């Protein structure tokens, strides 16, 4: 234990210097230890070899009037030693690394299996009961962005079944010390057991103790790659069960009951919030707030000025076409940077987005049911 502490120099400044956060799982601590072991191994050998080099340079330097000695052709015992000894260390590093890789890939029996879907530029977690997250946390990631909160149980094995809707992404939680690529048209898996909660962890407004870990994408996947993030929130098993039932949302069910409310969630889950505001604030894309400002009209129900001098009505067809083929009609003054959502968004989700756009516009439709 003392050797481990000397090797990693504790869990304070040194850990933050190298890893920017404490390890969140037992496997992460094993990886931290192995990383630091390899680092010190390299440092010690570097200092030793450079020291020898400096010593030999001084000791055997050419001196005036002294003939240079003839070099030996080879030294068999020395050559065997400097071949075998480093090889033994490399063999240890290989098996130690492979063991920790297996711990991260092979899940424990009875693990909670959760589906993870990656898409430019967001993560979506789907729980065993079909729920997805309806809670978000504001975090500065390439700019302030609302990141989805994914709740997982503490001290219980979790297995993620991961796939991508478009390009290769890489699921990376720095506090877990591992990253795994997420591919389209196939599944990869990742398992972890988050540490037990302690009195040092945070407490939310409902009295539930929790610990947060940030998720990033570690594979460059396009313009907003740096903003592809989420929050893993570790809670006790009872709190996790309650949250999945109440904190998550069954989108198909909510779409049937309240399309606008469901659309507000899709707006965040699909990353629309990164480019389109709903309060008139300028962004990478035009705002969805319907109204007039500075002599310009914008949002649902208004005419959209297009490149080339024409206009199009901001309606259902314009929204759907922009999601499936965003380059078909380019809003004047905005770059053609939006990615296609073909195959990534359902017709029900589009219906929810439309209802949400209508709800934030002064030209949204009214209904007799609104008075009830």
C-alpha positions in Angstrom: 0.0 0.0 0.0 2.8 2.4 0.9 4.5 1.5 -2.5 1.3 2.3 -4.3 1.1 5.7 -2.6 4.7 6.5 -3.5 4.1 5.3 -7.1 1.0 7.5 -7.7 2.0 10.2 -5.1 -1.5 10.1 -3.6 -4.8 11.3 -5.0 -4.4 15.1 -4.9 -2.3 17.5 -7.0 -0.4 14.8 -8.8 -3.5 13.0 -9.9 -5.1 16.2 -11.0 -2.0 17.1 -12.9 -2.0 13.9 -14.9 -5.7 12.9 -15.0 -7.7 16.0 -14.0 -9.8 13.9 -11.6 -9.8 11.0 -9.3 -10.4 7.5 -10.5 -14.1 6.5 -10.4 -13.8 2.7 -10.5 -11.5 0.0 -9.2 -10.4 -0.7 -12.8 -9.6 3.0 -13.2 -7.3 2.8 -10.2 -5.6 -0.2 -11.6 -5.0 1.7 -14.9 -3.8 4.7 -13.0 -1.3 2.6 -11.1 -0.1 0.8 -14.2 0.2 4.1 -16.1 2.3 5.6 -13.3 4.4 2.5 -13.0 5.2 2.7 -16.7 5.9 6.4 -16.4 8.3 5.9 -13.5 9.9 2.9 -15.3 10.6 5.2 -18.3 11.9 8.0 -16.1 14.3 5.8 -14.1 15.7 4.1 -17.2 16.0 7.4 -19.0 17.9 9.0 -16.1 20.1 5.8 -15.7 21.0 5.6 -19.4 21.6 9.3 -19.8 23.7 9.3 -16.7 25.8 6.4 -18.1 26.1 8.3 -21.4 27.3 11.4 -19.7 29.7 9.4 -17.6 31.2 7.6 -20.6 31.4 10.8 -22.6 33.6 12.3 -19.8 35.6 9.2 -18.9 36.4 8.1 -22.4 36.7 11.4 -24.0 39.6 12.0 -26.5 42.6 13.4 -24.7 45.5 15.3 -26.4 48.5 13.1 -26.9 46.6 9.9 -25.9 45.8 7.5 -28.7 42.2 6.4 -28.9 41.8 2.8 -27.7 40.6 0.1 -30.0 36.9 -0.7 -29.5 35.8 -4.3 -28.8 33.8 -5.9 -31.6 31.1 -7.0 -29.1 30.3 -8.2 -25.6 28.1 -11.2 -25.6 27.0 -11.2 -21.9 26.2 -7.5 -22.0 24.3 -7.8 -25.3 22.2 -10.7 -24.0 21.5 -8.8 -20.7 20.3 -5.6 -22.4 18.1 -7.6 -24.7 16.5 -10.0 -22.2 16.0 -7.6 -19.2 14.0 -5.0 -21.1 12.0 -7.8 -22.8 11.0 -9.1 -19.4 9.7 -5.7 -18.5 7.8 -5.4 -21.8 6.2 -8.8 -21.2 5.0 -7.7 -17.8 3.6 -4.5 -19.3 1.8 -6.4 -22.0 0.1 -8.9 -19.6 -0.7 -6.2 -17.0 -2.3 -4.0 -19.7 -4.2 -6.9 -21.2 -5.6 -7.9 -17.8 -7.0 -4.5 -17.2 -8.4 -4.3 -20.7 -10.3 -7.6 -20.1 -11.6 -6.2 -16.8 -13.1 -3.3 -18.8 -14.6 -5.4 -21.7 -15.9 -8.5 -20.0 -18.9 -7.7 -17.8 -19.7 -9.3 -14.5 -22.6 -11.6 -14.2 -26.0 -9.9 -13.7 -24.8 -6.5 -14.9 -27.4 -3.8 -15.7 -27.4 -3.6 -19.5 -28.0 -0.1 -20.9 -28.0 0.8 -24.6 -25.9 3.7 -25.7 -26.4 5.4 -29.1 -23.9 8.0 -30.5 -24.7 10.5 -33.2 -23.3 13.8 -34.3 -23.0 15.3 -31.8 -24.8 13.8 -28.8 -25.0 10.6 -26.7 -28.3 8.9 -25.9 -28.8 6.3 -23.2 -31.8 3.9 -23.3 -32.6 2.1 -20.1 -34.0 -1.5 -19.9 -37.5 -0.2 -19.5 -37.2 2.0 -22.7 -36.7 5.2 -20.8 -34.3 7.9 -21.9 -33.0 10.9 -19.8 -35.2 13.9 -19.5 -32.7 15.8 -17.2 -29.9 18.0 -18.4 -27.0 19.8 -16.8 -25.4 23.0 -18.1 -21.7 22.6 -18.5 -19.0 24.6 -20.4 -17.9 22.4 -23.2 -16.7 24.4 -26.2 -19.3 26.9 -25.0 -22.2 26.5 -22.5 -24.4 23.6 -23.4 -27.1 21.5 -21.7 -25.7 18.0 -21.4 -28.0 15.0 -20.8 -27.6 13.3 -17.4 -27.3 9.6 -17.4 -27.9 8.0 -14.0 -26.2 4.7 -13.2 -26.1 2.6 -9.9 -23.2 2.9 -7.5 -21.2 -0.3 -6.7 -23.1 -2.4 -9.2 -21.9 -3.7 -12.6 -23.1 -1.8 -15.6 -22.7 -2.9 -19.2 -23.1 -0.5 -22.1 -24.2 -1.9 -25.5 -23.0 0.8 -27.9 -23.6 1.7 -31.5 -23.4 4.8 -33.7 -26.0 6.2 -36.1 -23.4 7.9 -38.4 -19.6 7.9 -38.1 -17.1 6.4 -35.7 -17.2 8.0 -32.2 -15.3 7.1 -29.1 -16.9 6.8 -25.6 -14.5 8.3 -23.1 -15.0 8.9 -19.4 -11.7 10.4 -18.1 -12.5 9.4 -14.5 -12.9 5.7 -15.7 -9.5 5.8 -17.5 -10.8 3.9 -20.5 -12.2 4.8 -23.9 -14.0 2.5 -26.5 -14.8 3.2 -30.1 -18.5 3.2 -31.1 -19.1 2.1 -34.7 -22.1 2.3 -37.1 -23.8 -1.0 -38.1 -22.2 -3.0 -35.2 -22.1 -3.1 -31.4 -19.3 -2.7 -29.0 -19.5 -3.0 -25.2 -18.0 -1.4 -22.2 -18.5 -2.4 -18.6 -17.8 -0.6 -15.3 -18.7 -0.6 -11.6 -18.8 2.9 -10.2 -17.4 3.4 -6.7 -19.6 3.5 -3.7 -20.9 6.9 -2.7 -19.4 8.6 0.4 -20.2 11.4 2.7 -17.9 13.6 0.5 -20.3 13.3 -2.5 -22.9 15.9 -3.4 -26.6 15.9 -2.4 -29.3 17.1 -4.8 -32.5 19.1 -4.0 -34.3 15.9 -3.3 -31.8 14.7 -0.7 -30.2 12.1 -3.0 -26.5 11.7 -2.8 -24.7 11.5 -6.2 -21.4 11.9 -8.0 -20.9 13.2 -11.5 -18.5 12.1 -14.2 -18.2 13.8 -17.6 -18.4 11.8 -20.9 -16.5 13.0 -24.0 -16.0 11.8 -27.6 -12.4 10.9 -28.1 -12.6 10.3 -31.9 -12.8 13.4 -34.1 -16.3 13.2 -35.7 -16.9 16.6 -37.2 -17.2 20.3 -36.5 -18.9 20.1 -33.0 -16.9 17.1 -31.9 -15.6 19.0 -28.9 -19.1 19.7 -27.7 -20.2 16.0 -27.8 -20.5 15.4 -24.1 -22.8 14.1 -21.4 -22.9 13.6 -17.6 -22.8 10.2 -15.9 -24.4 10.5 -12.5 -23.8 7.8 -10.0 -26.6 7.2 -7.4 -27.4 4.6 -4.9 -29.3 1.5 -6.3 -32.7 2.6 -4.7 -32.3 6.1 -6.1 -31.3 4.8 -9.5 -34.4 2.6 -9.7 -36.6 5.6 -8.7 -34.9 7.9 -11.2 -35.3 5.5 -14.1 -39.0 5.3 -13.3 -39.6 9.1 -12.7 -36.6 11.1 -13.9 -36.4 9.4 -17.3 -39.0 9.7 -20.0 -40.8 7.3 -22.3 -40.7 9.5 -25.5 -43.3 7.5 -27.5 -45.7 7.8 -24.6 -45.0 11.5 -24.0 -45.2 12.2 -27.8 -48.7 10.8 -27.7 -49.7 12.9 -24.6 -47.8 16.2 -25.1 -45.9 16.5 -28.4 -44.5 20.0 -27.5 -43.1 18.7 -24.2 -41.6 15.7 -26.0 -40.2 18.0 -28.7 -38.4 20.1 -26.0 -36.6 17.0 -24.9 -35.8 15.9 -28.5 -34.5 19.5 -29.1 -31.9 18.8 -26.4 -31.2 15.2 -27.0 -30.6 15.6 -30.8 -28.3 18.6 -30.2 -30.6 21.2 -31.8 -29.9 23.4 -28.8 -26.3 23.7 -29.8 -27.2 25.8 -32.9 -30.8 27.0 -32.5 -32.0 29.2 -29.6 -35.6 29.6 -28.6 -35.2 33.1 -27.1 -34.0 35.0 -30.1 -30.3 34.7 -29.2 -28.1 34.5 -32.3 -26.4 31.1 -32.9 -24.7 29.0 -35.6 -28.2 28.4 -36.9 -31.3 30.7 -36.9 -33.4 31.0 -33.8 -36.7 29.1 -33.5 -38.4 31.9 -31.5 -41.2 33.1 -33.7 -41.6 36.9 -33.8 -40.2 40.1 -35.2 -37.0 41.9 -34.2 -35.0 44.6 -35.9 -37.4 44.7 -38.8 -36.9 41.0 -39.5 -39.4 38.2 -38.9 -38.3 34.7 -38.0 -39.6 31.4 -36.6 -42.6 29.3 -37.2 -45.2 30.8 -39.5 -42.9 33.4 -41.0 -41.2 33.6 -44.4 -37.6 32.4 -44.3 -35.2 34.3 -46.6 -33.0 31.9 -48.6 -29.7 32.1 -50.4 -30.5 33.2 -54.0 -33.2 35.7 -53.0 -36.2 33.5 -52.7 -38.3 32.7 -49.5 -40.0 29.7 -48.1 -42.7 29.4 -45.4 -41.4 28.1 -42.0 -43.9 25.2 -41.8 -44.0 21.4 -41.5 -42.5 20.7 -44.9 -39.7 23.1 -44.5 -38.8 21.6 -41.1 -38.9 18.1 -42.3 -36.9 18.8 -45.4 -34.3 20.7 -43.4 -33.8 17.8 -41.1 -33.5 15.2 -43.8 -31.7 17.3 -46.5 -30.4 20.4 -44.7 -28.6 21.7 -47.8 -31.7 21.9 -49.9 -32.7 25.4 -48.7 -30.1 27.5 -47.0 -31.2 30.3 -44.7 -29.8 33.6 -45.8 -26.9 34.6 -43.7 -26.2 31.2 -42.2 -23.5 28.6 -43.3 -24.5 25.2 -44.6 -23.1 23.3 -41.6 -26.1 21.2 -40.4 -25.8 17.5 -40.7 -28.6 15.3 -42.0 -30.8 13.5 -39.5 -32.0 10.9 -42.1 -32.3 7.6 -40.3 -31.6 9.2 -36.9 -34.9 10.8 -36.1 -38.3 9.2 -36.3 -41.5 10.7 -37.7 -42.9 11.0 -34.2 -39.8 12.9 -33.0 -40.2 15.3 -36.0 -43.8 15.8 -35.0 -42.6 16.6 -31.5 -40.1 19.1 -32.8 -42.7 20.8 -34.9 -45.1 21.1 -31.9 -42.3 22.6 -29.9 -41.4 25.1 -32.6 -45.0 26.1 -32.8 -45.2 26.5 -29.0 -42.3 29.1 -29.0 -43.8 31.1 -31.9 -46.4 33.8 -31.8 -47.9 32.2 -35.0 -48.3 28.8 -33.6 -51.7 27.2 -34.0 -54.3 27.3 -31.2 -56.7 24.6 -30.1 -60.0 24.5 -28.4 -58.3 22.2 -25.9 -56.0 25.0 -24.8 -58.8 26.5 -22.7 -59.3 23.3 -20.7 
